[in-house]
């Protein structure tokens, strides 16, 4: 489960962004929104969910984009540009798009993630010098890299390479490592590549394939970051798929039926090329035995397609204890369906594997003290003069004093009177007044 994510000099966030899923101090209420995983003797109090608010262009999507970019870099194993271009987050494969485009300083880009997987507390930090915004031919270099396991430093890369507590990961080290420890460390230090992550290259091959597999496995399978959910199209892969076949999933159709899809079924159809199966609407043709199918985005509403694409990810998170992070999770989906999904994550009897849900939104209905804790309600806003974004939680206001936020306050009302910031007073009237005035003068 995710505990914390940090980034700096990522797009609109020049200063360090700290996105925390840890319980804020002196917060009470909604105990169902808290997990208490143990790592050794330590107990961590972790949030089940978080919802992120802010006006357009404030940096909400950049928070999710930074998570997606960092995940992609780790799984790729280097800070070179990627070759896969079909994903909507261009910064994940064109790294020259990452640095803030306002500052003239060539500041390093920083990322850090802390999570718990299989009873192990992992903290991995990376800093890279990738030049300035859109500087494509800059010679990139990793300037800092560190791995901590259970709060003990395993290795640090800063100029050179040093190791601290390999005893902490003794059970994860490769066979016969003890006999070759000194030579492995020496070889690793002399073979560092400027653009390659030591974690997924040298450390993986010479020290611990098993530990790196635990880290990358969580990132690949349980840290589900959906950047630009409006462009998401779920594609399923089946073992040995048969051409011109349709695969029906019972759970998906049960959920679609509750959502309102009752005149047809939904399934994944494989075309003649026997490649990936895509979502289709399935109809019964009473003049034929097998019926027929058409692409779902042709027949179904936009909201239905978005729901059906997202729902399997919700199922995966709940079943596997994953962390689901979604950009504009609520777009075009009815609030009752959204509330039901949120309640599933908050239901201790169903969410037994401690799954997490994080999303950004413009919908004010979630600003409710009976639905989300103060430390689960998060905001971004952007300074009009500098162009830099900042991030904070409702719990950062405290509970005392003039600006304090009490548990039973009307969060929605206070937000719309700009008590918490992260909102803009927008009035397009002057634009139209000028247009009308100009036309009268002609």
C-alpha angles and dihedrals in degrees: 000000000000117000103168144351126195134185138165134191089017110143108294093002105085095160122052117291115208113195105186129191091182119110112263116236120266095017122136139178136052094061089177087072092063131084122194108200118178126223108185106312094335121099119204123202106216131181119244095210146004134195122202124212134187142122123278114290091016095120104264094128090043089063090057092039091056091053091049093047094049092047090051093049092052094047090046091048099220145060095241119113115275127239099220107092103168095090119095095230100083092180089067092068103019099055093181085075092064105076120087108269096211104058119076093208117099097229122178119254114239133198134174133173132187122192143150121235127169092348093308123119109217126191118178124178130188133181122183136183103221099157128240132325112300092359094143101175097046115132102244123212137182106232100177135020128165137172123199124185119193089348092304120117110240099178138350125200113197115138088326135013128267134177127209121168108017086149087070090066097034092129091054099050121110118265116279090012093136092062093051101034099119095044092046092052092047093048092047093050093050095048103053113139117210094228100036127088111238089210096064097031121032098014091047096050100036105029118020127355088168096057094045089049089055090052099043091040091059092046094047101041109021106028097073108183115182109193114190096005089191089073096043117125115180112222120189128209121209129191110258095348117205119230117252091016131136124212117204121199116203097207093050092052093046089055092044090051091054088047090055108268101130107136096067143009130251126228146148114265126201117210129212093282092063092226129132117337116240131201115272139175109242120212132187110235105204091200093054133051101231105035122216142266137217131186109281094229089061097054107022128069119260091249092052093051091049092050094048091048093050100040096073088054090053089051091049092050093050095044097043101032093247133163111241115199115183133181110227092349092179100051111131093349120116115253092235091059090047093049090052092053092047090049089052090059090046094049109100092197093056103029092060093143092057101244120182132217123203124173143153123229149164093214109111096200091090091062089096127126090212092057107035134027120236091252090052092057108083135177143199127197133174127222110236093212102045098026090224123137127223130196131207143152131240087243090063089075091066123215103267135068133028095310096039120125118221122205096244098047123121097257094182095053093045092050093055092051087053095248090141100032120223092108134098130214100227122190119171093180096102091055092056093041089056092047092051091045092051092050091051090054094053 
